[in-house]
Amino acid sequence: MKKVVVVDDSLLVRKSFEAYVANEMGMQVVGSAGDGGQGLRLVEDLKPDLLLTDLIMPVMNGQQLIEAIVTKGLGTRIVVISASCDEPTIVKTLNLGAHSFISKPVDFSTQEGRDRLREGIEIALGDP
């Protein structure tokens, strides 16, 4: 079973992503954080297979979090889910080491929204 950490400053968003990966994808959510600093500590301690993270967060933003994970060689696959989805931001984020980028909002009430999230996760994990 794949282990997942979810990092987003919105509790509602975190809970939505946690429920989806647990109930729809059969993954184990091992940690959840509201800022990048807490997120990095969780990734270091729990060694998850997958990180779902926002970009705009307090303490440490998503790009800094990605850079720290890659620099430390932690091996966690990274999916960014963010409303900051202009082309330069996406390119920089992927170049820093994110494996997939999904634009917010993700509408769980539609099949298209659920499919976009599943596809982004599968791409990051290398499981198309």
Residue, then its C-alpha position, 0 to 999 in steps of 0.5 A: m500500500k502506497k503511503v501518502v503525506v498531504v500538505d496544504d494550508s487549507l484544512l478542507v482541501r487537505k481532508s478532501f485529498e486525504a479522503y480521495v487517495a484513501n477511499e478511491m485509490g487505496m492509499q494510506v495517508v500517514g501524515s498531514a500538514g498545514d505548512g511546508g515546514q511541517g510537511l518536510r518534517l513529516v516526509e523526513d520522518l515517515k518516508p512516504d511514497l507520495l507527497l501531495t502539496d500546494l505551492i502557496m503556504p506559510v513557513m516554507n512554500g511548496q517550491q522550497l519544500i520540493e527543493a528540500i526533499v530533492t536536495k536531501g535525496l528523500g525519494t518521495r514522488i511529488v504531486v503539486i496541486s495549486a491555483s498558481c498555475d501560470e506557465p513559468t510557475i509550472v515549469k519551475t516547479l517541475n524543474l525543481g523536482a515535482h513529478s506532476f502538476i495539477s491546477k486547482p480547483v479539483d472538483f470532486s463532484t465531477q468525474e473529470g475532476r476525480d480523473r485529473l487527480r488520479e491521472g496526476i498521481e499515476i503519472a507521479l508514481g509511474d503507474p499509468 
